[in-house]
Amino acid sequence: MPRAEGEEPVDICKEVIEVRGEKSVKIDVLETPRGPIIVEGRDARLPISIQLPARKYSVSGFEALRSLLHAESVDDVEQAFSYWVEPVNVLQISDVNGKFVSKVVGQVPDRSTENFKRIVPAWSPDSVWIGRIEGKRSDNSEQAAVMANQRGLASDMGTEFSPEHRANRILSLVNFRDLWSVGEVQQIHTDTYLSTAPIILDIVASLSDLSQAAFRLQQILIRWDCNMEANSVEAALFSKLRANVVQQVSKVPDFQVMNSIIEQSEYSELFYPWLSLTSRIAFALNTLLTNEDLGLDVTSIVRKSLIDLSAEQHLDET
């Protein structure tokens, strides 16, 4: 294997992948001291390996399961999860005694923050794992605690989290009353209100000098209650409008330059979900539309998206 000061040997393991209705596929798995190779190196391109805590420390995390079967309190569950490895999650525990704990569980390596953002040179001293990070813990039982995969206790341990608006919405519903019946709690789990819809809808409402079809679509959308009900025509139209906005943002010159770089990538299809420009724009759309420092002409983007959608829906034919 290539490295900064030369080459080093790797372990090779032969694996057979059984494929239904097809011939078996035989592959060689190469493993370095820094984990197995997931992308082979070709020509001047270096290979990529991935190091996982379970493999690095030779632990599976299954030790936690037996203890969980005998857990009777918050303390028991918290102790059981001290053996947990991956995936890393924010655990919320409460018991009949009224005790509550929210804690990040799992093995998180202490490493360069650059490795949170991009691939780093495995042989560099700056990339070495120098220990483990203890997950943050909170036992504040004075207020409601909500976890919807948003930032929070785990914010220092990663870069990609679900938007805050989901957790904020749940918290607002929970704080609506002090006592909840089973049926009332169901309302929280089935809530469909999309609190970020006004980011686009407020711009839609401000548009003027529209065609008849675009005006009709505008009026339909601004009267919508922002609930993403499965049978809602308005919700479907909004979803299409949002998709159009994503496409229009991707056509901005700076993003087109970025896309041309992405398209030149020779890396495996494994990375396509992270290298897809439209999927990344969709993931960050709310931030892109509200961050004025980016210089996007948001009004023009939404206007074009609305006009295109009104033509698709043939709203000028009724």
C-alpha positions in Angstrom: 0.0 0.0 0.0 1.3 3.5 -0.8 2.0 5.9 2.1 4.0 9.0 2.7 7.4 7.3 3.2 6.9 4.4 0.8 4.8 1.2 0.8 3.6 -1.2 3.4 2.1 -4.7 3.3 -1.7 -5.3 3.7 -3.7 -8.2 4.8 -5.8 -10.0 2.1 -9.0 -11.9 2.7 -10.9 -13.6 0.0 -14.7 -13.2 0.2 -17.5 -14.9 -1.8 -20.7 -13.0 -2.4 -23.6 -15.3 -3.2 -26.0 -13.7 -5.8 -29.4 -15.2 -6.3 -29.9 -16.5 -9.9 -26.3 -15.4 -10.8 -22.8 -16.7 -10.4 -21.1 -16.0 -7.1 -18.8 -13.0 -7.0 -15.3 -13.5 -5.6 -13.5 -10.4 -4.2 -10.3 -9.7 -2.4 -10.7 -7.6 0.7 -7.6 -5.6 1.5 -7.1 -4.3 5.0 -4.5 -1.8 6.2 -3.6 -1.0 9.8 -6.1 1.9 9.3 -9.0 -0.3 8.2 -10.2 -2.1 5.1 -10.0 -0.5 1.6 -13.4 0.6 0.4 -12.2 2.3 -2.8 -9.3 0.9 -4.8 -6.5 3.2 -6.0 -5.9 3.5 -9.7 -3.2 5.4 -11.5 -2.4 8.5 -9.4 -5.5 8.1 -7.3 -4.8 6.8 -3.8 -7.0 4.1 -2.3 -9.5 5.0 0.5 -9.8 3.0 3.7 -12.3 3.3 6.5 -11.5 2.7 10.1 -14.4 1.7 12.4 -14.4 1.7 16.2 -15.7 -1.9 16.4 -12.8 -3.1 14.3 -10.2 -0.8 15.8 -11.0 -1.8 19.4 -12.1 -5.4 18.6 -15.5 -4.9 20.4 -19.0 -5.4 19.0 -21.2 -3.6 21.5 -23.3 -6.8 22.0 -22.1 -6.8 25.6 -24.7 -4.2 26.2 -27.7 -6.4 25.2 -27.6 -8.8 28.0 -27.4 -6.1 30.6 -30.3 -4.3 29.0 -32.5 -7.4 29.4 -32.1 -7.1 33.2 -32.3 -3.3 33.4 -34.9 -1.9 35.8 -33.9 1.7 36.1 -32.3 4.6 34.3 -29.1 3.8 36.0 -29.2 0.2 34.8 -29.8 1.3 31.2 -27.1 3.9 31.3 -24.6 1.4 32.7 -25.5 -1.2 30.0 -24.9 1.3 27.2 -21.4 2.1 28.5 -20.5 -1.0 26.4 -22.2 0.2 23.3 -20.0 0.9 20.2 -21.9 1.9 17.1 -24.0 3.4 15.7 -23.6 6.4 18.0 -26.9 7.8 19.1 -28.5 10.1 21.6 -30.2 7.9 24.2 -33.1 9.1 26.2 -34.1 7.1 29.3 -36.8 7.6 31.9 -38.2 5.3 34.6 -41.2 4.9 36.9 -39.3 6.7 39.6 -39.3 9.9 37.5 -35.6 9.9 36.8 -34.5 11.0 33.3 -31.2 11.0 31.4 -30.3 12.0 27.9 -26.8 10.9 26.8 -24.7 10.3 23.7 -23.8 6.6 23.7 -21.3 4.8 21.5 -17.6 4.9 20.8 -16.5 8.1 19.1 -12.8 8.5 18.2 -10.9 11.6 19.2 -9.4 12.7 15.9 -8.8 15.7 13.7 -11.9 17.8 13.0 -10.8 17.8 9.3 -11.9 14.1 9.3 -15.5 15.3 10.0 -15.5 17.1 6.7 -13.4 15.2 4.2 -11.1 12.3 3.6 -7.7 12.8 5.3 -4.2 11.3 4.7 -4.3 8.1 6.8 -0.5 8.2 7.3 -0.5 11.7 8.7 0.1 12.1 12.4 -2.7 14.6 12.5 -5.1 11.8 11.4 -4.3 9.4 14.1 -7.0 8.4 16.6 -5.7 9.6 20.0 -8.4 8.2 22.2 -12.2 8.3 22.6 -14.6 11.2 23.3 -17.0 10.8 26.2 -20.5 11.5 25.1 -22.3 14.5 26.7 -24.9 13.8 29.3 -27.9 15.7 30.7 -30.3 14.9 33.5 -32.4 18.0 33.4 -35.8 16.8 34.2 -37.3 20.2 34.7 -38.3 20.6 31.1 -39.3 18.4 28.2 -36.5 16.8 26.2 -36.9 16.1 22.5 -34.6 14.2 20.1 -35.4 14.2 16.4 -31.8 13.6 15.2 -31.1 17.3 15.4 -28.0 18.9 16.8 -27.8 19.0 20.6 -25.7 16.8 22.9 -24.0 15.3 19.8 -23.3 18.5 18.0 -19.5 18.3 18.5 -19.3 14.8 17.1 -20.5 15.2 13.6 -21.6 17.6 10.8 -24.8 16.2 9.4 -27.9 16.4 11.5 -31.6 16.7 10.8 -33.0 20.3 10.8 -33.9 21.9 14.1 -37.4 22.7 13.0 -38.6 19.1 13.6 -37.5 19.0 17.2 -38.8 22.6 17.8 -42.3 21.6 16.4 -42.4 18.5 18.7 -41.3 20.6 21.7 -44.0 23.2 21.0 -46.7 20.4 20.9 -45.3 18.7 24.1 -45.4 22.0 25.9 -49.0 22.7 24.9 -50.3 20.8 27.9 -48.9 19.2 31.1 -50.9 16.0 31.1 -51.4 13.8 28.0 -53.6 10.8 27.3 -52.5 8.0 25.0 -54.8 9.4 22.3 -53.4 12.9 22.7 -49.8 11.7 22.4 -50.8 10.1 19.1 -51.4 13.6 17.8 -47.7 14.4 18.3 -46.6 11.2 16.4 -48.9 11.9 13.5 -48.4 15.7 13.2 -47.9 16.8 9.6 -47.4 20.5 10.0 -44.3 21.7 8.0 -43.0 24.8 9.9 -40.4 25.6 7.3 -42.9 25.9 4.4 -43.3 29.6 4.9 -39.7 30.2 3.9 -40.8 29.5 0.3 -44.5 30.5 0.7 -43.8 34.0 2.0 -41.7 34.6 -1.2 -44.5 33.1 -3.3 -47.0 35.5 -1.6 -44.9 38.5 -2.4 -44.7 37.9 -6.2 -46.6 40.1 -8.5 -47.1 40.5 -12.3 -47.7 36.8 -12.7 -49.4 35.0 -15.5 -53.0 33.8 -15.0 -51.8 30.2 -14.4 -49.0 31.2 -12.0 -51.4 33.5 -10.1 -53.9 30.6 -9.6 -51.1 28.5 -8.3 -50.0 31.3 -6.0 -53.5 31.6 -4.5 -53.8 27.9 -4.0 -50.4 27.7 -2.1 -50.9 30.8 0.1 -54.2 29.5 1.3 -52.7 26.2 2.3 -52.4 25.4 6.0 -48.8 23.9 5.6 -49.9 20.4 6.7 -48.3 17.6 4.6 -51.3 15.4 4.6 -51.1 12.3 2.3 -54.2 13.3 0.4 -53.5 17.0 0.2 -53.3 18.5 -3.3 -51.7 21.6 -1.9 -49.0 19.5 -0.1 -48.2 17.8 -3.4 -48.0 21.1 -5.3 -45.7 22.5 -2.6 -43.5 19.4 -2.8 -43.2 19.9 -6.6 -42.5 23.6 -6.1 -39.8 22.9 -3.6 -38.2 20.4 -6.0 -38.3 23.1 -8.8 -36.6 25.5 -6.4 -33.8 22.9 -5.8 -33.3 22.6 -9.5 -33.2 26.3 -10.0 -30.6 26.8 -7.2 -28.5 24.1 -8.8 -28.4 26.2 -12.0 -26.7 29.1 -10.3 -23.3 29.6 -11.9 -21.3 29.0 -8.8 -23.1 25.7 -8.2 -22.6 24.8 -11.9 -18.9 25.2 -11.4 -19.1 22.9 -8.4 -21.1 20.4 -10.3 -18.6 20.3 -13.1 -15.9 19.4 -10.6 -18.1 16.7 -9.1 -18.9 15.2 -12.5 -15.1 14.7 -13.1 -14.8 12.6 -10.0 -13.6 9.1 -10.7 -14.5 7.7 -7.4 -16.9 4.8 -6.8 -20.7 5.0 -7.0 -20.5 4.4 -3.3 -20.0 8.2 -2.9 -22.8 9.3 -5.3 -25.3 10.2 -2.6 -22.8 12.6 -1.1 -21.5 13.9 -4.4 -25.0 14.6 -5.9 -25.3 18.3 -6.1 -29.1 18.4 -6.1 -29.4 16.1 -3.1 -27.0 18.3 -1.2 -28.8 21.4 -2.1 -32.1 19.8 -1.1 -30.6 18.9 2.2 -29.5 22.5 2.9 -32.3 24.3 1.0 -33.7 26.2 4.0 -30.3 27.6 4.9 -29.5 28.5 1.3 -32.7 30.4 0.9 -32.3 32.3 4.2 -28.6 33.1 4.2 -28.3 36.5 2.6 -24.5 36.3 2.6 -24.7 33.7 -0.2 -26.0 36.3 -2.6 -28.7 34.2 -4.2 -31.5 36.0 -6.0 -34.1 34.0 -4.0 -37.1 35.9 -5.4 -36.2 35.2 -9.0 -35.5 31.5 -8.2 -38.9 31.0 -6.6 -40.7 33.0 -9.3 -39.2 30.8 -12.1 -40.0 27.7 -10.1 -43.6 28.8 -9.6 -44.1 29.7 -13.3 -42.6 26.4 -14.4 -44.8 24.5 -12.1 -48.0 26.4 -13.2 -47.2 25.4 -16.8 -46.7 21.7 -15.7 -50.1 21.7 -13.9 -52.0 23.3 -16.8 -53.6 25.8 -14.5 -54.4 28.0 -17.4 -56.8 25.5 -18.9 -59.6 25.7 -16.4 
